[in-house]
Amino acid sequence: MYVTETTQTMTPRRDDGRPHDSEMRVAADALRGLRQDLIHDASVYRPLPPRGTDGPFVRRLPAGLRRCVAWTPHAVVAVAAFITLLSTYFDVDGSAGPLSVLLALLPVAAVLLTLVRPAGAFWLSLAATPVVALASEPWAGLPWTAGTGIAHWTVLTVVAARTRPRTAAWMWAITALYAFVAEPLGDGYGTSSGPVLVLSAMSLMVVSLWHVRTAARREVTAERTVTAHERSRRTLLEERTTIARELHDVVAHHMSVVAIQAEAAPYRVENPPPELEQAFVTIRENAVAALTELRRVLGVVRAEDYEAPDAPQPTLADLDRLLENVRDTGLDVEKAVIGAVRELPQGVELSAYRIVQEALSNSLRHAPGAAARVEVAYVLGGLGLRIVNGPARGLVKPSPGSGHGITGMRERVTMLNGEMTAGATDDGGYEVAVFLPVPAAGAEERA
């Protein structure tokens, strides 16, 4: 009783209580492969593509000769069809007249059909074999005559090369079954089953090994591509980490020193004026804000999967705070808004804010002591910006720049399909004019 219960526990069962039958599943899968490869695909139109010309030897050939080499498989099939025609014509009894020619063309048609319908060519070759054999004299041609044997071997080889090893196994099995059934019908003189089956088995084995080798090479190439891609990503990440480290060591250190000195500077002077204290407070706030922005950018550069903080990005609603900050640094700037203020897409708002910020920074560097004006125009097709400053005034010398500010503004404008002009004005100042297109709400919904 114990043994019986243990056996029932260890044996997997179906939902209806019957044990699983692995052999039945294997047989069902095999029959499913037969239906798919040789029955369902029999009428599928699959023209044989030209041969690749990127091999190490073919690449060295002249262009005209390479074009000819591309059609080598088609030429080989045509030559095999011609040999089949000659062999079959001499096998068929010529007394039938035009019927002999038609019978001789059946194996030829099967060979040529491998160029467009591989699975259908196998069935046509198998069907033509007994027809031609029965028309031969005597019936010693069963199961194969010389012509049908050559034709069927050619069809098996070409179809196996164009399909998969599973299809090759099914074709050989069906061919062997036909030989087993048809051979007793002949007179037993000069049977051809053995040579055809052995030769076709050797050919199909070679083709199957070629398929396996090609698949393995393809997998190795894919693995190498993935490995090279991962290596490139790793190298890029290491380079980005190095850049982030250098930027942090150089820029963050100096900005920290600026923030600390600005905080300690009012205590070094006895009874400093309020304007000086406010100036140092502004310097420290700008330095701390720059440090925060720098760490955020370095986080993006350092790690590919870095998650940016949830702090909101600046928009045009924060423009007044920016202008107030700039005024504290000594730049006399005024703002003018044209048109009805409306909410714009986040990308447009952020880009507009950054453009105004960079343009005012350029004014501080290149035109110290000058007055500036910021114009924001809400027009029908988008947003217009105009930042203009006068010539430099006072004793402070302009600081040279790298030119990256204008380039960055142009990149932002180009990203949004906008337009930008920048250049000197007649009075010695500088003007930046930008237009950022914004589609209407109705147009977005229709899109």
Beta strands, then each sheet from edge to edge (+ up, - down):
strand 1: 332-338
strand 2: 371-379
strand 3: 382-389
strand 4: 419-424
strand 5: 430-437
sheet 1: 1+ 2+ 3- 5+ 4-
end
